[in-house]
Amino acid sequence: MIVLGFDTSTGHCAAALVKDGKILAEKREEMKRGQAERLMVLLEEILASQSVTWGDLDAIGVGVGPGNFTGIRICVSAARGLALGLGVPAIGVNRFDIINSYDLNGLPCVVAPQNKVYVQRDGGHPEHMALEEAEQLGQPLVFEPEDVNQAIAIAQIASKRVGSDQPRPAPLYIKAADAAPARDAPPKIIA
C-alpha cells in the first residue's frame, strides 16, 4: 500500500511517501509563506524521486492542524481535491495523533501564538490555554520533537487507518481565526 502524506499547517511544506509503512521518500522545507505555490510541486518531486505515479497511490494522508489557519486550509483542500480526482481515500491526521505516535509519556501539546498552547487531555476535545496554565495540569507537557518531518508520521498513521471508516479531512480549528476584515472599502462592481 502506497500512501502520500503532506502537511502545511505550520511554517513548512512537508511531504512523505510510504509503502507498507516504510519511508520511500520525504522532504520538509521551512517557509513562512508560499506553501500553496510549493505544495503540488513538492508532491510531484516526491513521487518522481521513486518513479511513483499519482495512479499508484492507495491513499492520501493530510495534516489537519492545529496550526496556521491558512496553512491548514491549503493542505486539507489539496488532499480532498486529490482524493476526489484519484478515487482514493483522504485521511486527516491531527498533530496530537503525531505526538502520540512517538509514544512519549505526558500531555500532548502544540505550540500556539502568544505564549499559549493547544492541549488534548485524555483524548478529549483540544483546548487553547496559556502555557503557564498547561504547566499546572499535573502532567509533563509533550511537544513534537524538533526538526522532524510531520509528513512521515501523517503518512504512516494514515496507512494504518486505510480500510476503516474515516470522515473526510477537515481543519482542526480550536480557536477563532486571528484575521480581521479588510479596512479598505470594497471595490465598486461595474455592471
DAMOTA-V6019 format. One record per run of one state. SS is the DSSP state (~ for helix, > for strand, _ for the rest). FROM is the first residue (numbers start at 1). TO is the last residue. If there is no record, write none. Layout:
SS & FROM & TO
SS & FROM & TO
This chain:
_ & 1 & 1
> & 2 & 7
_ & 8 & 11
> & 12 & 19
_ & 20 & 21
> & 22 & 30
_ & 31 & 34
~ & 35 & 49
_ & 50 & 53
~ & 54 & 56
_ & 57 & 58
> & 59 & 63
_ & 64 & 68
~ & 69 & 86
_ & 87 & 88
> & 89 & 93
_ & 94 & 94
~ & 95 & 101
_ & 102 & 106
> & 107 & 112
_ & 113 & 115
> & 116 & 120
_ & 121 & 126
> & 127 & 130
~ & 131 & 135
_ & 136 & 140
> & 141 & 142
_ & 143 & 149
~ & 150 & 161
_ & 162 & 191
